[in-house]
Amino acid sequence: MYFYILNIEQVDESTVMLYGKHLTEIPEGLPIDAHACSSQSCRIRVENIYSPVFLKAASGKDQELKEDIKAFMGSKGIGYALEPSLKENVFYPNLDRKVDLIKVLPEKRVSFDDFFSDHSEAIVTEFSNPIENIIISRRLRGPCIVRIGEHLMSPREGVVVKSPGVISFVCNSSLPRLKLGTLAVRFNRAGILKYCLYVRGVLHCGEVRPEDGSRDVRAEGIKYALHRTPEMLVKYLNSLMGSEGIDCIVYHNLPSFILKRLEISGMVRCDLFAFASGNIKGCDFSLEELSSTLNLEVAEKLRRKQVQYENSFERLAVESEAIHRIFQATEALDLSKEMSEVSGYILNRALQNLRAERIEYTLLHELYARGYLFPCITGRKEVKYTGGLVLSPQAGFYEDLVLLLDFNSLYPSIIQEFNVCFSTVGMFNGRISGDMSAEQLEMLTEKSRIAERGFLPKVLEGFVGRRKAVKDLMKQSKGKEETRVLEIRQRALKLTANSIYGCLGFAGSRFCNYTMAAYITNKGRDLLLEAKRIAEGECGMRIIYGDTDSVMVHTGLRGEMSNYKKALEMSRKLREAINSRYVKIEIEVDKVFKKLLLYKKKKYAGLYVGEDGRSGIEYKGLDLVRKDFCEASRRICRVVLELLLTDPEDPEAYEVFYKDEPKKDLNDGNSKIREAVHDELRKLRSDLEGLPAKDFVIHNTLSKAPENYGPSATLPHVSLALRLKEAGMKFDQGDVVCYVIGRGSPGEAIHKRAYHLNEDFVIDYEYYISNQILPPLLRIVGIVKGFHAEKIGRIFGVERVVKAEVQKNISFLSPCCGSVQGAVLKCKECSRSIPRGFYTHEVNKMIRREIECLYSADSRCHECGISSYTHMKRCFNCNSELSFVPHNQDFDCLLSSLQAMFAGWGEVEGIIRRHLAVSEYRRIELSKYFEKEMNRKH
């Protein structure tokens, strides 16, 4: 019997149920293609799944231990068999690397928790549950075809298998033909009140109505049913799904108490909300947002927000259609199938984005195949360690080419390069926890270098090799469908490889190992610092920012396509210098920016360009990508950014902003772009009150259940969630609350003015201007010359504006353990005291270094855009006169930031004040501007 497994569920502690398709009329030859076979839905009950138990005998006490096992199993009345077993060990420090064990194969489930023997040194139960047992021991790789040997037929249970040993993996295959159903419902505490079930073009609708209620639904493709109670509705709906033979059910964000009432245990199940939250960028992952993000036609129908329409069958029908369209557009089933096959995991769990579980099964399969003992499942105390390094950004608006260089898959590459494994670095887990010193790092590196190649680097090398092979096949593929399938496969391999590091630092993971996690991040920090040192020391480049696995290089070349190849050539020396040092680690150019707005750590926006001249805009970390800012705010910020990042080589933009403008760059005083921003802001302000209410929706996530915030909580989303909970809506930790701030009585707290979109309210536009629009807008233009907060404030009717100051991000390497942190007298990492004299020395050094930059001979050619760092007066490229590039604002920004950081620090503050006192940047000689008025007065 050939069977395609779609789902596995546990029945009891020694039994599982396999759900899937019985394959018939199989063409001769392998591999079998399930899609080409005839099939029928089937379930198989697999019984007597018991985990082996391994025992380590004390030296020379094997026979004595076997006698103790015999007595113990006899007292339990359980039959068993014994086998010698040689296992590899990397998880148990008290055992040797290769360990001889006694393997107990029980005939019933048995726990060795109460087993005691003077002749036993260790006891390891191999599998934690029957699902893990059958998947790993039978080598089942996600949805797959298996051969079922000896089996029984039961009228009640279907096919019954008395031993998992008769199940053998055949191959992975394309999915068999599945019947898809999408479900949209309306419910309250009593249960489901309305539903629309969409199955192959037919809409099944039902609702709870009084006995004499009636509804005339006469439309092609719609079937309607009336139910007297929610219980009768659910019973009918379950019967309907069974009679329709649905194999895969898709829904959106249904609560668990509703799902428990639906008989969908054997089906492939996809909650679009859970899947999208892990695979698509978004705010609330609503059907409306997802359909808009994916540019689906159904999005327009979802935007209707009338209360009467919200509860209609028309709305439910649109939702069920939207669920179907989104499910197809996201390729959720295909991607999850590939992820499930790569990791050897259950398809339904892959659809839920349970990343830690997926990686756990990936590693369990690899360990089992190599004959390793599995790590035990234990609770772990969370340990803090320093993450990736962030180099302080040199904030500013760059209109020269900026290169973004990126280490390819940095953490997986470090694991491979430095042989990071549980058998090398991981053996020191518990002895070296949290952050590590340079000596410890060097010791672990040397231990790994001389050790045998670990299994974890081998696993990653396997993923890398398989992904490379898939990408090679993509180049040779002849059809779109083949390319699509291969693209999904390489994406699944990449996501799995990149996720392995995450489980090492996650306390809930079976493979948590803080020493390995800390070592990997430390190596990553070293690599970033090495890249900076090589770039600035050996290549004469200027690094303006770095973050974890990437650096930004300011080329000094004008942001034009004519300089594109020159910029890449500049990067070549840096790439070769770094890549030549390693085998598995590689840095490459990720993007070339024509213009870049660099704000703070992890916050920038840039106009990038490809080799073909096509350009686009990329945002990272700005307010317009945050879900706690409304769409109206995000739209205004996007418009302004698009104007600031206008491509000067775009023909339309050239005609509007550059053709008759002598000063091309904004930094040089291009007034046309600046005025265009002001004009656009005036237009946006005039249109603000005409925008639909949905554009003012703010999204916030509940970090805990709303009732757990306490009575003093003044957060709008918490206040609204509590109020709506009283009305019957359900909110819990992790839920996204969508609200609008409305007008209230004078002095009424903001959190009391949070409304649901379907409630009656009047939008408080003043609140949105002051809190949602002006702050992010001023942060965007704050680093661009020529923009004034007061003028922008007046456009929005605000006379007094608190300007968003752009400060430098200042950090220090602590003298005790070398960790990066702010100005503190006690190290946050190792808790040692830091003397004030350390900061006196560091601040003096920092100011001296900045003074050197202040008086450096940086100059720029406004004809060809090339920057020069020499004392030349004329451009070596076009012989035009060079103009001096001042750094006064940068220096003043540093002093301001230091002053704010060291307020009240005595000697350190005095050093900063002395430099501020002699700074001419803050002094304006008014006599130059008011000479006539002053002479007239005298």
Stockholm file with secondary structure:
# STOCKHOLM 1.0

chainA/1-938         MYFYILNIEQVDESTVMLYGKHLTEIPEGLPIDAHACSSQSCRIRVENIYSPVFLKAASGKDQELKEDIKAFMGSKGIGYALEPSLKENVFYPNLDRKVDLIKVLPEKRVSFDDFFSDHSEAIVTEFSNPIENIIISRRLRGPCIVRIGEHLMSPREGVVVKSPGVISFVCNSSLPRLKLGTLAVRFNRAGILKYCLYVRGVLHCGEVRPEDGSRDVRAEGIKYALHRTPEMLVKYLNSLMGSEGIDCIVYHNLPSFILKRLEISGMVRCDLFAFASGNIKGCDFSLEELSSTLNLEVAEKLRRKQVQYENSFERLAVESEAIHRIFQATEALDLSKEMSEVSGYILNRALQNLRAERIEYTLLHELYARGYLFPCITGRKEVKYTGGLVLSPQAGFYEDLVLLLDFNSLYPSIIQEFNVCFSTVGMFNGRISGDMSAEQLEMLTEKSRIAERGFLPKVLEGFVGRRKAVKDLMKQSKGKEETRVLEIRQRALKLTANSIYGCLGFAGSRFCNYTMAAYITNKGRDLLLEAKRIAEGECGMRIIYGDTDSVMVHTGLRGEMSNYKKALEMSRKLREAINSRYVKIEIEVDKVFKKLLLYKKKKYAGLYVGEDGRSGIEYKGLDLVRKDFCEASRRICRVVLELLLTDPEDPEAYEVFYKDEPKKDLNDGNSKIREAVHDELRKLRSDLEGLPAKDFVIHNTLSKAPENYGPSATLPHVSLALRLKEAGMKFDQGDVVCYVIGRGSPGEAIHKRAYHLNEDFVIDYEYYISNQILPPLLRIVGIVKGFHAEKIGRIFGVERVVKAEVQKNISFLSPCCGSVQGAVLKCKECSRSIPRGFYTHEVNKMIRREIECLYSADSRCHECGISSYTHMKRCFNCNSELSFVPHNQDFDCLLSSLQAMFAGWGEVEGIIRRHLAVSEYRRIELSKYFEKEMNRKH
#=GR chainA/1-938 SS CEEEEEEEEEEETTEEEEEEEEEESCCSSSSCCGGGSEEEEEEEEECCCCCCEEEEECTTCHHHHHHHHHHHHHHHTCCEEEEEEEEECSSCTTSCSEEEEEEEEESSCCCCTTCCCTTEEEEEESCSSHHHHHHHHTTCCSSEEEEECSCEEETTTEEEESCGGGEEEEECCCCCCCCEEEEEEEEETTEEEEEEEEETTEEEEEEECCTTCCCCCCCTTEEEEEESSHHHHHHHHHHHHHHTTCSEEEESSCCHHHHTTSCCTTSEEEEHHHHHHHHSCCSSCCHHHHHHHTTCTHHHHHTCCCHHHHTSHHHHHHHHHHHHHHHHHTTHHHHHHHHHHHHTCCHHHHHTTCHHHHHHHHHHHHHHHHTBCCCCCCCCCCCCCCCCCEECCCCEEECEEEEEEEETTHHHHHHHHTTCCTTTGGGGTTTSCSSCCHHHHHHHHHHHHHSCCCHHHHHHHHHHHHHHHHHHHHHHCCSHHHHHHHHHHHHHHHHHHHHHHHHHTCTTSTTCCHHHHHHHHHHHHHHHHHHHHIIIIISCCEEEEEETTEEEEEEEEESSGGGHHHHHHHHHHHHHHHHTTCSSCCEEEEEEEEEEEECSTTCEEEEEECTTSCEEEEEESCGGGCTTSCHHHHHHHHHHHHHHTCCTTSHHHIIIIITTCSCCSTTTTCHHHHHHHHHHHHHHHHHGGGSCGGGGCEEEECSSCGGGGCTTCCCHHHHHHHHHHHTTCCCCTTCEEEEEEBCCSTTCCGGGGEECTTSCCCBCHHHHIIIIIHHHHHHHHTTSTTCCHHHHHHHTTCSCCCCCCCCCCCCEECTTTCCEECSCSBCTTTCCBCCHHHHHHHHHHHHHHHHHHHTSCCEECTTTCCEECSSCSBCTTTCCBCEECCCHHHHHHHHHHHHHHTTTCTHHHHHHHHHHHTCGGGCCCTHHHHHHHHHHHC
#=GC SS_cons         CEEEEEEEEEEETTEEEEEEEEEESCCSSSSCCGGGSEEEEEEEEECCCCCCEEEEECTTCHHHHHHHHHHHHHHHTCCEEEEEEEEECSSCTTSCSEEEEEEEEESSCCCCTTCCCTTEEEEEESCSSHHHHHHHHTTCCSSEEEEECSCEEETTTEEEESCGGGEEEEECCCCCCCCEEEEEEEEETTEEEEEEEEETTEEEEEEECCTTCCCCCCCTTEEEEEESSHHHHHHHHHHHHHHTTCSEEEESSCCHHHHTTSCCTTSEEEEHHHHHHHHSCCSSCCHHHHHHHTTCTHHHHHTCCCHHHHTSHHHHHHHHHHHHHHHHHTTHHHHHHHHHHHHTCCHHHHHTTCHHHHHHHHHHHHHHHHTBCCCCCCCCCCCCCCCCCEECCCCEEECEEEEEEEETTHHHHHHHHTTCCTTTGGGGTTTSCSSCCHHHHHHHHHHHHHSCCCHHHHHHHHHHHHHHHHHHHHHHCCSHHHHHHHHHHHHHHHHHHHHHHHHHTCTTSTTCCHHHHHHHHHHHHHHHHHHHHIIIIISCCEEEEEETTEEEEEEEEESSGGGHHHHHHHHHHHHHHHHTTCSSCCEEEEEEEEEEEECSTTCEEEEEECTTSCEEEEEESCGGGCTTSCHHHHHHHHHHHHHHTCCTTSHHHIIIIITTCSCCSTTTTCHHHHHHHHHHHHHHHHHGGGSCGGGGCEEEECSSCGGGGCTTCCCHHHHHHHHHHHTTCCCCTTCEEEEEEBCCSTTCCGGGGEECTTSCCCBCHHHHIIIIIHHHHHHHHTTSTTCCHHHHHHHTTCSCCCCCCCCCCCCEECTTTCCEECSCSBCTTTCCBCCHHHHHHHHHHHHHHHHHHHTSCCEECTTTCCEECSSCSBCTTTCCBCEECCCHHHHHHHHHHHHHHTTTCTHHHHHHHHHHHTCGGGCCCTHHHHHHHHHHHC
//
